[in-house]
Amino acid sequence: MDNEEFTFLLDIAVILIFANIGGYISQKFKQPAVLGQILAGLLLGPSALNLITVNMSITHMAEIGVILLMFIAGLETDIDDLKASSKSSTFIALGGVLVPFVLGLLAIKIIKPNADISEGLFVGTILTATSVSITVQALRELGKLRTRQGIGILGAAIIDDVIGIILLTLILGVVRPSESGSILLVIFKIFLFFILSIVVGTVFSKLLTKYSHIISKENRVLTYALIFCFSLAFIAEELGVAAIIGAYFTGIVFSVTPHRNRVSHEIQRIAYALFTPIFFINIGLMVKLDNISKGLGLSIVLVLMAIIGKIIGCGIGAKLSKFTNREALQISIGMIPRAEVALIVTNLGIKMGVIGNDIFTAVILIVLVSTIITPPLLKLAFDRELKQSEKKVKCKA
């Protein structure tokens, strides 16, 4: 084993140490662990200590982290919840996708008039993503998760994810003309992938269900899950669709089998212990903070578009669904956070050469700002209800 291999092992060890410390500190401040991991990456990279240099080994492990992350997202997508989502959740989700997408596209066209249309499309797609896990935790702490607003947010978040995946698939085809050809061919490839995913997924899930007792005894369900995940991710990439989308659909396939909980438990242990921390640390490693001052105007504009887009879009959707102004605001605030999906799409855009470091830095700022401001804003938005609950408790006492 040569020195380079030893260095790689040491890099992984240092990354995992910093990822765990960063995540722990972040959670102590009641923030998601992902924030601490990104900040740890910033600390390790060229923006601060410059201890770790991004190399192919780290990049490949980060790619596996992305795929496993989207596989987990698919596992956590409840088909029954999707079917049962009400009209109100659909309106909220549509507004929360369309308005940020348009604002992101317009912002790029105005600030960077010479930019390629693909950059604007990608930025618009980045701004559509919602990370509802932060909101769920905040609502749970406030005791408002099972309210009409809380249920509306959860339903909208599920539909938001599905629309976002479909939108990303379409945009990826459009920005890859050399690989995808005409728009009709792009649509055909997307259609072919979805049909293939549904057919193969249905057959595979039925086989898993039928031979559940045998698979469980053999203790190979995780192996089968990973084989299917990586295979469908590869097929997705070959058809001009991102590998992460193949991984997402693999998760959905396993979500309707008897092995869902077991696979979810085992895959999360692998992903969160090694691969996903490397992905988020890698995000931080790629950031050069000295570029923020150069593109500060763009970063501020995109942060504002990300926040305003969700408030206006989800607010309109909520109002169309007969929510009060106050309830619409509460729902809109709950849909503000951006995290994993936005970072994944951004990482994909950089990998394809569609967006540059200025957009990347702006997205990091969007994630930081949106996740930090949401919990206190939700508490403020529910202030009246919280005070009423306190009065009721005092009266009963």
Secondary structure per residue as TSV (DSSP state, phi and psi in degrees):
chain	resnum	aa	ss	phi	psi
A	1	M	-	360.0	123.2
A	2	D	-	-86.6	175.9
A	3	N	H	-62.0	-34.3
A	4	E	H	-62.6	-40.8
A	5	E	H	-67.3	-39.5
A	6	F	H	-62.0	-40.8
A	7	T	H	-62.4	-41.0
A	8	F	H	-61.0	-44.5
A	9	L	H	-62.9	-39.7
A	10	L	H	-66.9	-39.6
A	11	D	H	-58.4	-45.5
A	12	I	H	-62.5	-43.0
A	13	A	H	-61.0	-45.5
A	14	V	H	-64.6	-42.4
A	15	I	H	-59.1	-46.1
A	16	L	H	-66.7	-37.6
A	17	I	H	-62.5	-49.6
A	18	F	H	-67.7	-35.8
A	19	A	H	-63.2	-43.3
A	20	N	H	-69.2	-41.4
A	21	I	H	-65.8	-45.5
A	22	G	H	-61.8	-44.5
A	23	G	H	-63.5	-40.6
A	24	Y	H	-64.0	-46.9
A	25	I	H	-63.1	-42.0
A	26	S	H	-60.5	-44.3
A	27	Q	H	-67.7	-30.9
A	28	K	H	-63.1	-30.7
A	29	F	T	-92.3	16.4
A	30	K	T	60.4	38.3
A	31	Q	S	-119.0	156.4
A	32	P	-	-63.7	147.2
A	33	A	H	-59.3	-30.5
A	34	V	H	-57.6	-34.8
A	35	L	H	-62.7	-46.4
A	36	G	H	-63.3	-35.8
A	37	Q	H	-69.6	-39.9
A	38	I	H	-65.0	-44.4
A	39	L	H	-63.4	-36.1
A	40	A	H	-63.8	-38.7
A	41	G	H	-63.7	-40.2
A	42	L	H	-60.0	-41.0
A	43	L	H	-67.0	-39.3
A	44	L	H	-76.1	-26.8
A	45	G	S	-86.5	-165.6
A	46	P	T	-65.5	-14.7
A	47	S	T	-74.7	-18.5
A	48	A	T	-141.3	-97.2
A	49	L	T	-75.9	-25.6
A	50	N	-	56.1	43.5
A	51	L	-	-84.9	-30.1
A	52	I	-	-120.5	133.6
A	53	T	-	-109.0	132.1
A	54	V	-	-63.9	128.2
A	55	N	-	-131.8	177.0
A	56	M	H	-64.2	-35.7
A	57	S	H	-63.2	-46.4
A	58	I	H	-65.1	-41.0
A	59	T	H	-61.6	-44.4
A	60	H	H	-64.5	-41.3
A	61	M	H	-66.8	-35.5
A	62	A	H	-65.6	-37.4
A	63	E	H	-62.8	-42.2
A	64	I	H	-62.7	-37.7
A	65	G	H	-59.8	-41.7
A	66	V	H	-63.0	-46.4
A	67	I	H	-62.4	-44.5
A	68	L	H	-66.6	-35.4
A	69	L	H	-62.9	-43.7
A	70	M	H	-73.2	-30.2
A	71	F	H	-62.3	-44.0
A	72	I	H	-63.2	-40.7
A	73	A	H	-59.9	-40.1
A	74	G	H	-66.2	-40.4
A	75	L	H	-60.3	-34.2
A	76	E	T	-86.9	-2.1
A	77	T	-	-83.4	114.8
A	78	D	-	-88.7	116.4
A	79	I	H	-60.4	-40.1
A	80	D	H	-63.2	-40.1
A	81	D	H	-64.2	-37.9
A	82	L	H	-61.9	-44.7
A	83	K	H	-67.9	-36.2
A	84	A	H	-85.3	-6.8
A	85	S	-	-59.2	130.1
A	86	S	-	-77.4	172.3
A	87	K	H	-60.5	-35.4
A	88	S	H	-63.2	-42.6
A	89	S	H	-63.2	-36.7
A	90	T	H	-65.2	-44.9
A	91	F	H	-61.4	-44.4
A	92	I	H	-62.0	-45.5
A	93	A	H	-64.6	-44.5
A	94	L	H	-60.8	-45.1
A	95	G	H	-63.3	-39.7
A	96	G	H	-71.7	-15.2
A	97	V	H	-97.3	-48.7
A	98	L	H	-66.3	-48.0
A	99	V	H	-65.3	-50.1
A	100	P	H	-60.5	-36.3
A	101	F	H	-61.7	-48.0
A	102	V	H	-65.0	-43.8
A	103	L	H	-63.1	-40.6
A	104	G	H	-64.4	-43.5
A	105	L	H	-63.0	-46.1
A	106	L	H	-64.8	-40.0
A	107	A	H	-59.9	-44.0
A	108	I	H	-67.0	-41.1
A	109	K	H	-65.9	-32.9
A	110	I	H	-80.5	-47.2
A	111	I	H	-76.5	-36.4
A	112	K	-	-124.5	73.4
A	113	P	T	-59.9	-24.2
A	114	N	T	-91.7	-0.4
A	115	A	S	-69.4	149.8
A	116	D	-	-67.9	147.7
A	117	I	H	-58.6	-29.4
A	118	S	H	-63.3	-32.1
A	119	E	H	-66.6	-43.9
A	120	G	H	-63.4	-40.9
A	121	L	H	-63.1	-40.4
A	122	F	H	-68.9	-41.9
A	123	V	H	-63.3	-42.9
A	124	G	H	-58.4	-41.7
A	125	T	H	-65.5	-40.3
A	126	I	H	-59.3	-41.6
A	127	L	H	-72.1	-14.6
A	128	T	H	-78.4	-24.7
A	129	A	-	-67.8	136.1
A	130	T	-	-119.2	138.0
A	131	S	-	-111.6	95.6
A	132	V	H	-79.7	-10.3
A	133	S	H	-59.7	-36.9
A	134	I	H	-65.7	-43.0
A	135	T	H	-65.3	-42.0
A	136	V	H	-58.2	-46.0
A	137	Q	H	-62.9	-42.9
A	138	A	H	-64.2	-44.4
A	139	L	H	-65.8	-36.2
A	140	R	H	-63.6	-43.4
A	141	E	H	-65.3	-31.6
A	142	L	H	-84.7	-8.9
A	143	G	T	74.2	26.6
A	144	K	-	-119.1	13.6
A	145	L	T	-67.6	-35.6
A	146	R	T	-95.4	15.3
A	147	T	S	-78.6	171.6
A	148	R	H	-58.8	-38.9
A	149	Q	H	-67.9	-43.4
A	150	G	H	-61.3	-44.8
A	151	I	H	-64.8	-38.5
A	152	G	H	-61.8	-41.2
A	153	I	H	-64.8	-45.6
A	154	L	H	-62.1	-45.6
A	155	G	H	-63.4	-43.0
A	156	A	H	-65.1	-36.6
A	157	A	H	-64.3	-39.3
A	158	I	H	-62.8	-49.0
A	159	I	H	-66.9	-37.6
A	160	D	H	-56.4	-45.0
A	161	D	H	-61.8	-44.2
A	162	V	H	-65.0	-46.6
A	163	I	H	-61.7	-41.6
A	164	G	H	-61.1	-42.0
A	165	I	H	-63.6	-44.7
A	166	I	H	-64.4	-43.2
A	167	L	H	-62.6	-44.4
A	168	L	H	-61.2	-42.0
A	169	T	H	-58.9	-45.0
A	170	L	H	-65.9	-45.3
A	171	I	H	-63.6	-40.7
A	172	L	H	-59.5	-40.0
A	173	G	H	-67.2	-39.7
A	174	V	H	-66.9	-38.2
A	175	V	T	-87.2	4.7
A	176	R	-	-118.3	60.5
A	177	P	H	-61.7	-35.6
A	178	S	H	-65.9	-29.7
A	179	E	H	-96.1	-31.7
A	180	S	H	-102.1	-17.7
A	181	G	-	73.3	-139.7
A	182	S	S	-72.0	165.6
A	183	I	H	-60.8	-37.9
A	184	L	H	-62.0	-39.4
A	185	L	H	-67.7	-38.0
A	186	V	H	-59.2	-49.7
A	187	I	H	-62.4	-39.4
A	188	F	H	-62.6	-44.1
A	189	K	H	-62.9	-42.3
A	190	I	H	-62.3	-46.3
A	191	F	H	-60.9	-44.0
A	192	L	H	-61.2	-42.6
A	193	F	H	-63.2	-46.4
A	194	F	H	-64.3	-41.3
A	195	I	H	-63.8	-45.9
A	196	L	H	-60.9	-42.6
A	197	S	H	-62.8	-43.2
A	198	I	H	-66.6	-46.9
A	199	V	H	-65.4	-54.4
A	200	V	H	-63.1	-41.6
A	201	G	H	-62.5	-42.0
A	202	T	H	-63.8	-46.3
A	203	V	H	-62.9	-45.3
A	204	F	H	-63.8	-43.7
A	205	S	H	-65.6	-36.1
A	206	K	H	-67.4	-39.4
A	207	L	H	-65.5	-41.3
A	208	L	H	-62.4	-39.3
A	209	T	H	-70.4	-43.8
A	210	K	H	-64.0	-42.6
A	211	Y	T	-104.7	29.8
A	212	S	H	-55.8	-44.6
A	213	H	H	-65.6	-34.9
A	214	I	H	-71.9	-45.8
A	215	I	H	-61.8	-41.0
A	216	S	H	-63.6	-41.4
A	217	K	H	-66.0	-38.3
A	218	E	H	-74.2	-15.6
A	219	N	T	59.3	38.9
A	220	R	-	-117.8	11.8
A	221	V	H	-60.4	-38.1
A	222	L	H	-65.2	-39.7
A	223	T	H	-61.4	-45.9
A	224	Y	H	-62.3	-39.3
A	225	A	H	-62.6	-44.1
A	226	L	H	-68.8	-39.1
A	227	I	H	-59.7	-47.8
A	228	F	H	-66.3	-40.6
A	229	C	H	-61.8	-52.2
A	230	F	H	-68.1	-34.7
A	231	S	H	-66.7	-47.3
A	232	L	H	-68.5	-32.7
A	233	A	H	-63.9	-41.2
A	234	F	H	-65.3	-45.5
A	235	I	H	-60.0	-42.2
A	236	A	H	-58.9	-44.7
A	237	E	H	-64.8	-39.7
A	238	E	H	-65.9	-30.4
A	239	L	T	-89.6	9.8
A	240	G	T	84.0	10.1
A	241	V	S	-106.6	147.4
A	242	A	-	-63.4	145.4
A	243	A	H	-59.3	-33.6
A	244	I	H	-63.5	-28.5
A	245	I	H	-73.2	-37.8
A	246	G	H	-61.9	-40.7
A	247	A	H	-64.4	-39.6
A	248	Y	H	-61.8	-44.6
A	249	F	H	-68.6	-32.0
A	250	T	H	-60.8	-42.6
A	251	G	H	-60.4	-41.1
A	252	I	H	-63.4	-40.8
A	253	V	H	-58.7	-47.3
A	254	F	H	-73.5	-18.8
A	255	S	H	-69.0	-18.6
A	256	V	T	-106.1	14.4
A	257	T	S	-106.8	163.8
A	258	P	T	-65.8	-11.4
A	259	H	T	-93.6	4.7
A	260	R	H	-52.7	-55.1
A	261	N	H	-64.0	-41.1
A	262	R	H	-66.0	-47.4
A	263	V	H	-61.8	-44.5
A	264	S	H	-58.8	-45.7
A	265	H	H	-62.8	-47.2
A	266	E	H	-72.8	-38.6
A	267	I	H	-70.3	-34.4
A	268	Q	H	-66.8	-35.8
A	269	R	H	-61.6	-43.7
A	270	I	H	-69.6	-49.0
A	271	A	I	-63.0	-52.8
A	272	Y	I	-76.4	-18.8
A	273	A	I	-79.2	-32.4
A	274	L	I	-131.6	-60.0
A	275	F	I	-77.0	-47.0
A	276	T	H	-68.8	-35.6
A	277	P	H	-59.5	-37.5
A	278	I	H	-64.8	-38.7
A	279	F	H	-60.6	-48.5
A	280	F	H	-71.9	-35.4
A	281	I	H	-63.1	-41.4
A	282	N	H	-60.7	-35.9
A	283	I	H	-59.1	-47.4
A	284	G	H	-65.6	-37.5
A	285	L	H	-61.6	-30.8
A	286	M	T	-81.2	-10.2
A	287	V	-	-85.8	137.7
A	288	K	-	-118.4	104.1
A	289	L	G	-64.3	-21.8
A	290	D	G	-67.0	-13.9
A	291	N	G	-82.8	-13.4
A	292	I	T	-62.6	-42.7
A	293	S	T	-63.4	-31.4
A	294	K	T	-71.0	-38.0
A	295	G	T	-116.1	33.0
A	296	L	H	-62.4	-39.7
A	297	G	H	-60.6	-45.5
A	298	L	H	-63.1	-43.0
A	299	S	H	-60.9	-45.5
A	300	I	H	-63.6	-43.8
A	301	V	H	-61.2	-45.3
A	302	L	H	-68.4	-34.4
A	303	V	H	-62.4	-45.7
A	304	L	H	-63.8	-42.2
A	305	M	H	-63.0	-39.0
A	306	A	H	-62.9	-42.3
A	307	I	H	-76.3	-50.2
A	308	I	H	-63.2	-39.1
A	309	G	H	-57.9	-44.4
A	310	K	H	-70.3	-40.3
A	311	I	H	-64.0	-45.8
A	312	I	H	-70.9	-51.6
A	313	G	H	-62.1	-52.3
A	314	C	H	-69.1	-32.4
A	315	G	H	-63.9	-43.6
A	316	I	H	-63.3	-44.8
A	317	G	H	-60.2	-40.8
A	318	A	H	-67.7	-40.1
A	319	K	H	-65.4	-38.8
A	320	L	H	-64.4	-21.9
A	321	S	T	-97.5	16.6
A	322	K	T	72.7	22.7
A	323	F	-	-79.5	152.3
A	324	T	-	-72.4	167.9
A	325	N	H	-57.9	-42.8
A	326	R	H	-65.6	-44.3
A	327	E	H	-65.4	-38.4
A	328	A	H	-62.7	-39.6
A	329	L	H	-66.3	-42.0
A	330	Q	H	-61.1	-43.4
A	331	I	H	-64.9	-44.0
A	332	S	H	-60.4	-44.0
A	333	I	H	-63.1	-40.2
A	334	G	H	-63.3	-21.1
A	335	M	T	-96.3	2.9
A	336	I	-	-69.9	-42.7
A	337	P	-	-56.5	140.8
A	338	R	-	-123.8	142.5
A	339	A	-	-153.7	-110.3
A	340	E	H	-55.9	-50.4
A	341	V	H	-63.0	-42.7
A	342	A	H	-60.9	-40.9
A	343	L	H	-68.5	-38.5
A	344	I	H	-63.8	-46.3
A	345	V	H	-64.8	-40.4
A	346	T	H	-62.6	-46.2
A	347	N	H	-58.8	-39.5
A	348	L	H	-65.5	-41.2
A	349	G	H	-63.1	-39.4
A	350	I	H	-68.4	-42.9
A	351	K	H	-58.4	-37.0
A	352	M	H	-83.8	-8.9
A	353	G	T	76.8	19.6
A	354	V	S	-83.7	-39.3
A	355	I	S	-120.8	156.3
A	356	G	-	-106.3	-172.7
A	357	N	H	-65.9	-26.2
A	358	D	H	-64.9	-42.5
A	359	I	H	-68.9	-41.6
A	360	F	H	-57.8	-46.8
A	361	T	H	-63.1	-40.5
A	362	A	H	-62.2	-39.5
A	363	V	H	-67.2	-40.3
A	364	I	H	-57.2	-42.4
A	365	L	H	-65.8	-38.9
A	366	I	H	-60.7	-46.3
A	367	V	H	-61.4	-47.3
A	368	L	H	-60.9	-50.6
A	369	V	H	-66.8	-47.3
A	370	S	H	-65.7	-37.7
A	371	T	H	-76.0	-28.7
A	372	I	H	-77.5	-39.1
A	373	I	H	-82.3	-22.3
A	374	T	H	-63.6	-51.2
A	375	P	H	-55.8	-49.0
A	376	P	H	-66.5	-33.9
A	377	L	H	-67.1	-38.3
A	378	L	H	-63.9	-42.4
A	379	K	H	-61.6	-40.3
A	380	L	H	-67.1	-41.4
A	381	A	H	-66.5	-31.5
A	382	F	T	-96.7	12.9
A	383	D	H	-56.8	-44.8
A	384	R	H	-62.1	-46.4
A	385	E	H	-64.0	-38.6
A	386	L	H	-65.3	-40.2
A	387	K	H	-66.6	-38.4
A	388	Q	H	-64.3	-38.6
A	389	S	H	-65.1	-39.9
A	390	E	H	-64.2	-39.7
A	391	K	H	-63.8	-41.2
A	392	K	H	-63.0	-40.1
A	393	V	H	-64.6	-41.7
A	394	K	H	-66.3	-39.3
A	395	C	H	-64.6	-40.4
A	396	K	H	-67.5	-33.2
A	397	A	-	-72.0	360.0
